[in-house]
Amino acid sequence: MTETRLNCWEVSNCGRELGGIRAYELGVCPASTDVRFDRIHSGINAGRACWVIPASMCNGQLHGDFRTKFRTCARCEFYARVKKEEGENFRPTVFLLHILNEEHE
């Protein structure tokens, strides 16, 4: 039986995904549209790598860049869930940051 791998917006029900019920009010979350991370950890766009995406929202709070948000993200239940579900296929955060920074090199 294949386990369903949910994206962050499906777990948090934030409604900020593209076409979501709160996207107009709060803006579309960049995790739902960042195609650089599509299929990472079996997610849609950055839906399962949200902790490296600037300006993503968690627990009703807008988070800025990686440095200011990762301390919170590292303690996040969703982050722990992705790590557990992916097991040995979990991509380390440093790998994801490299993808994020490739466009600036």
N, C-alpha and C positions, 0 to 999 in steps of 0.2 A: 504494500500500500504506500503510495507516494504522499509525503507530508506536504501540506500547503504552506508555502513560504509567503507570509504577508509582508507588505510594505509598511513603512512607518505610519503613513496616513490611514491605513486600514486598521492598524492597531490602536492608534490614538484617536481616531474619528475626528480629526481636526477640521476636515472639510476644506483644506487648503490645496488639495490636489487639483490638477487641471480639470475644470468642470465641476469642482466640488461645491458644496452648498455654502461655504464661507469664503470661497476664493475671491468673489467680488468685494466683499466687506473687508477682508484681511489681506488680500493679495494671494497670488498663486505662490506656493512654497517652491523655492528653487530645487529642492530635493526631488520634486515630482517632475521636473522638466530637464534636469541635467543629464543629457544623453551620454556624457563621458563615462558614466557608471552603469549604463544599461546592462542588465544581466549579471552585474557583480552581486555575489551572494544570492543569485536566483531572483533578483528584484527587477522592478521596472524603473528605468532611469536610476536615480540615486535613492530609491525607496528603501534600500537595505544597506546604505552607506551614508545616511543623513548626517552622521557625526562629523563628517569632513566638509560639509556644505555650508558656506557662510549664509547668514540671514535665514536659517531654518528656524522653525518654532517648535518648542517642546514644552509641554506642561503649561501652555498658555503664555509662554514668554518667548519673545523674539531673541534669538542668540546671534551674536556678531560673528567675528572671524574664528578660526579654529582655536587660536590660543586662548580666547576668552570663553569658549564654549566647551572644550573637550573635557575639562575637569568635571563638568556636570554630565556630559555624555558618557564618560567612562563609568559613571554610577547608574546610568539609565537602564531600566529593565529591558527596553527594546534592544539596546546594544548587547546586553548579556544574552538575550534570546537569540539574536543573530549569531553570536559566537558559538552558542551551544548547538544551534541547528546546523551550522556549517561545519563544525568540528575541524578536522584537518584541512578543509577547503576554505577556512576563514582567511580572508586577505588582511594582513596586518595593516594597521592605520598608516604606517610609513609608506607602504605600497600605494595606498589610495591617495595620499598626499602627493606622491610623485606624479600620479595621473593628473591631479588637480594643477600642479605646477608646470607640467610639460608645455603648456601654451605660453608660459612666460619665459621659457628658455630660448 
